[in-house]
Amino acid sequence: MNSLFNSSSRVPLAVAIITKDEAANLPCCLQSVAFAAQIVVVDSGSTDNTLQIARDFGCDVYEEPWRGGFGAQKQFAIDKCRQPWILVLDADERIPAETMAAITEIVVAGETQDRGGTSATDGSGLPAGYSFPRKNFFQGRWIRHAGWWPDRLTRLFRRGYGRMSPAAVHEGVEVNGFVAALDCPIEHYTESDLGRILAKIDRYSTLGAREARDAGKQATVAGALSRAVLTFFHGYVLRRGFLDGAPGLTLAVTDAVNKFFKYAKLSELGRRGGYGGQ
């Protein structure tokens, strides 16, 4: 692979990425962050050539068994980062040119300020982290409704000031300090193949059900169906998912299906554990 990673224009930034069978997504992701001084890839058992792609690009590669949830897995990657700024990225995400320029300006300025003795908590108002709007693309279309835009997420932070939440799924970066909002986006090319989407729903709903059970929650199958119907109506009608055409309808259905299986599985776990309804 022809890479920009070894160029002299790298900035004091580490990018933390977790992977499993991401050979189709990883090359574009890595090219978009080739300006970073360090890229950490933590892989949990890929059977394709994900690992070879990462190594050829010059990433710091770690093979780490799945730690039970996305939060814990991403935190392992963060712990391997050595640069003063850290960017958390998924393998199906990209940093466009305008966002690269903004990040570069932030981390270079931050390095200069740190040498001058300022910090994110010295009362100067210097941000400890930054959030981005995320542009989600599905089946070739930018999804602008049903809560998919701007889908703001905190992803960039000073090392030592941020870490992943412990959530098994729908995890997020938690920053100790002021988080500034940037206007430039992260691009997300979400899975569009329906077969793989169903496999993803199965995995995510299982993680979500286990997390809900551990939090002491209970569910019934009837309740799971009610939640699914409300999820569809909320996303497709109230939040105008219908304006995104056929992809919007597909996403509304898959969101509802994911909700149903999460709570149906929670009901199943309850029956096995002695609580929960039919």
C-alpha positions as CSV (number, residue, x, y, z in Angstrom):
1,M,0.0,0.0,0.0
2,N,1.2,3.5,-0.8
3,S,1.1,5.4,2.4
4,L,1.6,8.9,3.6
5,F,2.2,7.7,7.1
6,N,5.9,7.8,6.8
7,S,6.1,11.4,5.6
8,S,7.7,14.2,7.5
9,S,4.4,16.1,7.9
10,R,3.1,14.0,10.8
11,V,1.6,15.9,13.8
12,P,1.7,15.0,17.5
13,L,-1.5,12.9,17.3
14,A,-2.3,9.2,18.0
15,V,-5.3,7.6,16.4
16,A,-6.9,4.7,18.2
17,I,-8.8,2.1,16.0
18,I,-10.2,-1.3,16.9
19,T,-10.8,-3.8,14.2
20,K,-12.1,-7.2,13.3
21,D,-12.3,-8.2,9.6
22,E,-12.1,-4.6,8.4
23,A,-10.0,-5.2,5.3
24,A,-12.6,-3.5,3.1
25,N,-12.8,-0.3,5.2
26,L,-9.3,0.0,6.8
27,P,-7.2,1.3,3.8
28,C,-9.4,4.4,3.3
29,C,-9.5,5.0,7.0
30,L,-5.8,4.9,7.4
31,Q,-5.1,7.1,4.4
32,S,-7.4,9.7,5.9
33,V,-5.3,9.9,9.1
34,A,-1.8,9.5,7.6
35,F,-0.9,12.9,9.0
36,A,-0.9,11.4,12.6
37,A,2.5,10.5,14.2
38,Q,1.0,7.3,15.6
39,I,-1.8,5.0,14.5
40,V,-2.8,2.2,16.9
41,V,-4.8,-0.7,15.6
42,V,-6.1,-3.2,18.1
43,D,-7.5,-6.3,16.4
44,S,-9.7,-9.0,18.0
45,G,-9.3,-11.9,15.7
46,S,-9.6,-10.9,12.1
47,T,-9.6,-13.7,9.5
48,D,-9.1,-11.5,6.5
49,N,-6.0,-9.4,5.8
50,T,-6.8,-6.5,8.2
51,L,-3.6,-7.1,10.2
52,Q,-1.4,-7.1,7.1
53,I,-3.0,-3.9,5.9
54,A,-2.3,-2.2,9.2
55,R,1.3,-3.5,9.4
56,D,2.1,-2.5,5.9
57,F,0.8,1.0,6.6
58,G,3.2,1.3,9.6
59,C,0.6,1.2,12.4
60,D,1.3,-0.1,15.9
61,V,-0.6,-3.3,15.8
62,Y,-1.8,-5.3,18.8
63,E,-3.7,-8.5,18.7
64,E,-6.0,-8.5,21.7
65,P,-8.9,-10.9,22.5
66,W,-12.3,-9.3,22.7
67,R,-12.7,-7.7,26.1
68,G,-16.5,-8.1,26.3
69,G,-17.5,-4.7,25.0
70,F,-16.6,-1.8,22.7
71,G,-15.8,0.5,25.5
72,A,-13.2,-1.8,27.1
73,Q,-11.7,-2.7,23.7
74,K,-11.3,1.0,22.6
75,Q,-9.8,1.9,26.0
76,F,-7.1,-0.8,25.4
77,A,-6.2,1.0,22.2
78,I,-6.2,4.4,23.9
79,D,-3.8,3.0,26.6
80,K,-1.3,2.2,23.8
81,C,-1.3,5.8,22.5
82,R,1.9,7.8,23.2
83,Q,1.2,11.2,21.6
84,P,-0.1,14.2,23.5
85,W,-3.4,14.2,21.5
86,I,-5.6,11.2,20.8
87,L,-8.3,10.7,18.2
88,V,-10.7,7.7,18.5
89,L,-11.9,6.5,15.1
90,D,-13.8,3.5,13.8
91,A,-12.5,1.6,10.8
92,D,-15.5,2.7,8.6
93,E,-14.9,6.3,9.4
94,R,-12.8,8.9,7.5
95,I,-11.2,12.3,8.3
96,P,-11.9,14.6,5.3
97,A,-9.3,17.3,4.3
98,E,-11.0,20.2,6.1
99,T,-11.2,18.2,9.4
100,M,-7.6,17.1,9.0
101,A,-6.6,20.8,8.7
102,A,-8.6,21.7,11.9
103,I,-7.1,18.8,13.9
104,T,-3.6,19.6,12.7
105,E,-4.0,23.3,13.8
106,I,-5.4,22.2,17.2
107,V,-2.7,19.7,18.1
108,V,0.2,21.8,16.8
109,A,-1.1,24.8,18.7
110,G,-1.7,22.6,21.8
111,E,1.9,21.3,21.7
112,T,3.2,24.9,21.6
113,Q,1.0,26.0,24.5
114,D,2.0,22.9,26.5
115,R,5.7,23.9,26.1
116,G,4.7,27.3,27.4
117,G,3.3,25.8,30.5
118,T,-0.5,26.0,29.9
119,S,-2.9,23.1,30.3
120,A,-6.5,22.1,29.9
121,T,-7.2,22.8,33.6
122,D,-5.1,25.8,34.5
123,G,-8.0,28.3,34.1
124,S,-7.0,29.4,30.6
125,G,-10.1,28.0,29.0
126,L,-8.0,25.8,26.7
127,P,-10.2,22.8,25.6
128,A,-9.4,19.3,26.9
129,G,-11.4,17.8,24.0
130,Y,-13.3,18.4,20.8
131,S,-16.5,17.1,19.4
132,F,-17.4,16.7,15.7
133,P,-20.6,16.3,13.7
134,R,-20.7,13.0,12.0
135,K,-21.9,12.6,8.4
136,N,-23.4,9.1,8.1
137,F,-23.6,7.6,4.6
138,F,-25.8,4.6,4.0
139,Q,-26.3,2.8,0.7
140,G,-24.6,5.7,-1.1
141,R,-26.7,8.5,0.5
142,W,-25.9,11.0,3.2
143,I,-28.6,10.4,5.9
144,R,-29.7,13.8,7.2
145,H,-32.8,13.0,9.3
146,A,-34.0,10.7,12.1
147,G,-31.2,11.8,14.4
148,W,-28.4,10.8,11.9
149,W,-27.3,14.4,11.4
150,P,-25.4,16.1,13.0
151,D,-24.8,13.0,15.3
152,R,-22.3,14.9,17.3
153,L,-19.6,12.9,19.0
154,T,-16.5,13.7,21.1
155,R,-13.5,12.0,19.6
156,L,-10.4,14.2,20.0
157,F,-8.8,14.8,23.4
158,R,-5.6,15.5,25.2
159,R,-3.9,12.4,26.5
160,G,-4.7,12.0,30.2
161,Y,-7.9,14.0,30.0
162,G,-10.2,11.4,28.3
163,R,-11.2,7.8,28.3
164,M,-13.9,5.5,27.0
165,S,-17.1,4.9,28.9
166,P,-17.3,1.3,30.1
167,A,-20.5,0.6,28.0
168,A,-20.4,-2.6,26.0
169,V,-22.2,-0.9,23.1
170,H,-23.0,2.7,22.2
171,E,-19.8,3.7,24.1
172,G,-18.4,7.2,24.1
173,V,-15.4,9.3,25.0
174,E,-15.6,10.9,28.4
175,V,-13.5,14.0,28.9
176,N,-12.3,15.6,32.1
177,G,-12.5,19.2,31.1
178,F,-14.1,21.6,28.6
179,V,-15.1,20.1,25.2
180,A,-15.3,22.5,22.3
181,A,-17.6,21.9,19.3
182,L,-16.0,21.9,15.9
183,D,-18.1,22.4,12.7
184,C,-15.9,20.2,10.4
185,P,-17.2,16.6,10.2
186,I,-16.1,13.0,10.5
187,E,-17.5,10.9,7.7
188,H,-19.0,7.5,8.5
189,Y,-19.6,4.9,5.8
190,T,-22.0,2.6,7.7
191,E,-22.5,-1.0,6.7
192,S,-24.9,-1.1,3.7
193,D,-25.1,-4.9,3.0
194,L,-28.3,-6.2,4.6
195,G,-26.8,-9.6,5.4
196,R,-24.0,-8.0,7.4
197,I,-26.4,-5.6,9.0
198,L,-28.4,-8.5,10.3
199,A,-25.3,-10.1,11.8
200,K,-24.4,-6.7,13.3
201,I,-27.9,-6.4,14.8
202,D,-27.5,-9.9,16.4
203,R,-24.2,-8.9,18.0
204,Y,-25.2,-5.5,19.2
205,S,-28.6,-6.6,20.5
206,T,-26.9,-9.3,22.5
207,L,-24.4,-6.9,24.0
208,G,-27.2,-4.4,24.8
209,A,-29.3,-7.1,26.4
210,R,-26.5,-8.3,28.6
211,E,-25.7,-4.7,29.7
212,A,-29.3,-4.1,30.5
213,R,-29.5,-7.3,32.5
214,D,-26.4,-6.3,34.5
215,A,-28.1,-3.0,35.3
216,G,-31.0,-4.8,36.8
217,K,-33.5,-4.2,33.9
218,Q,-36.2,-6.6,32.9
219,A,-38.4,-7.0,29.8
220,T,-41.1,-9.0,28.1
221,V,-41.5,-9.9,24.5
222,A,-44.7,-7.8,24.3
223,G,-42.7,-4.9,25.7
224,A,-40.0,-5.5,23.2
225,L,-42.5,-5.3,20.3
226,S,-43.9,-2.1,21.7
227,R,-40.5,-0.5,21.9
228,A,-39.7,-1.6,18.3
229,V,-43.0,0.0,17.0
230,L,-42.3,3.2,18.9
231,T,-38.7,3.3,17.6
232,F,-39.9,3.0,14.0
233,F,-42.5,5.7,14.4
234,H,-40.2,8.0,16.2
235,G,-37.4,7.8,13.7
236,Y,-39.3,7.4,10.4
237,V,-42.3,9.8,11.1
238,L,-41.6,12.2,14.0
239,R,-37.9,12.7,13.1
240,R,-38.7,12.6,9.3
241,G,-36.6,9.6,8.3
242,F,-39.0,9.3,5.3
243,L,-37.2,12.3,3.8
244,D,-34.1,10.1,3.3
245,G,-36.0,7.9,0.8
246,A,-35.5,4.1,0.6
247,P,-32.3,4.2,2.7
248,G,-34.2,6.1,5.4
249,L,-36.9,3.4,5.4
250,T,-34.4,0.6,5.7
251,L,-32.6,2.3,8.6
252,A,-35.9,2.9,10.4
253,V,-36.7,-0.8,10.1
254,T,-33.3,-2.0,11.1
255,D,-33.3,0.3,14.1
256,A,-36.7,-1.1,15.1
257,V,-35.5,-4.7,14.6
258,N,-32.4,-4.0,16.7
259,K,-34.6,-2.6,19.5
260,F,-36.9,-5.6,19.4
261,F,-34.2,-8.2,19.7
262,K,-32.3,-6.3,22.4
263,Y,-35.4,-6.4,24.7
264,A,-36.6,-9.8,23.5
265,K,-33.1,-11.2,24.4
266,L,-33.3,-9.4,27.7
267,S,-36.6,-11.2,28.4
268,E,-34.9,-14.5,27.4
269,L,-32.0,-13.8,29.8
270,G,-34.6,-13.0,32.5
271,R,-36.4,-16.3,32.1
272,R,-33.1,-18.2,32.3
273,G,-32.1,-16.2,35.4
274,G,-35.5,-16.5,37.1
275,Y,-37.0,-13.1,36.3
276,G,-38.7,-11.5,33.4
277,G,-41.9,-12.1,31.5
278,Q,-43.0,-14.2,28.6
